[in-house]
């Protein structure tokens, strides 16, 4: 068994019985009345946990109720916080000596979300990722692969969530060789486009799969540079996989339609579309959302999603765009179990997707408004300036 699939115990089994049961569900896209009832019971436990340990959440919980997200349950009200709140405040529901991991959301400058995780929270989130990778058959302990990571090369004191995530994803297949696109220079990071091209050409000649992980804008820029240099299309070995994350934020002027981008990857690297998947996640909400084979971001059993009106924060019906509101009881370290993201999205019923998953799925339409807040992708995109 992959170690990330191993059991992990909640901090207080008596107080978090239903949280444990929910997060122990092995099939990531389980749905139905029993799963919904268990989720609502787990959210009630999570509310009580944070209300007892966080004066902020207790004050929110005792305040005038706002309408709950329709997918959370009819009887469990969960106050929400905006993700931007964590860029300005450090709020914990555990003593600091129980912090197992500390990550931030932004690059070298700008406002940073300071997120703290106890062992249960980060291990639970990692187990969710492992179960989704296992669901799609992407855990291959007997098949070494070459990695091209479009993320930050590890460096002393680097606590960026994207770097942590991409390096963690390398645990699902042994690394024969690894190339980082954003190389550490000693004083920061620089995008090494020529190193990426050299790695792809070298990997195409080897008889082992390639896994490309990280920011899509950098992969797109690499492929553009290859075309400009007259480099013919490559054929990466069978079993190669592209798992993207971080979006195009901060570099929207070069963003192309998702279908066109996937066609570009298939045409220049020989990777079939079903082996190209985008993801969604953040340090404020670590539950993984991974595209299905039809490229829809289905909501896993451990969370629920709703869309809220950008003016009133009232829940919206399927198909209407608004703020993405994500809810999950898994987190015990910070009262971030009900977070409104800065992204505009729309939610759709599971049967609107032709894949065999039955849970709802959402589409990201972009960032809401113009803000000084920066994400990892914003900071990373600045490394592209002057290179096109």
Secondary structure, DSSP 8 states (H G I E B T S, - for coil): --GGGS----S-TTTTHHHHHHHT--STT--SHHHHHHHHHHHHHHHHHHHHH-HHHHHHHHS------TTT-SS-----EEGGGGGT----SS-GGG--EEEE-S-SSS---EEEE-HHHHHHHHHHHHHHHHHTT--EEEEEEEEEEEEE---TT--BHHHHHHHHHGGGEEEEEEEEEEEE-SSSEEE-HHHHHHHHHHHHTSSS-EEEEE-HHHHHHHHHHHHHTT-------TT-EEEE-STTTT-GGG---HHHHHHHHHHHH---GGGEEEEE--SS----EEB-TTS-EE--TT-EEEEE-TTT--B--TT--EEEEEE-TT--SSS-SEEEEEEEEEEE-GGGSSSS--S-EEEEEEE-S--S---HHHHHHHTTTT--
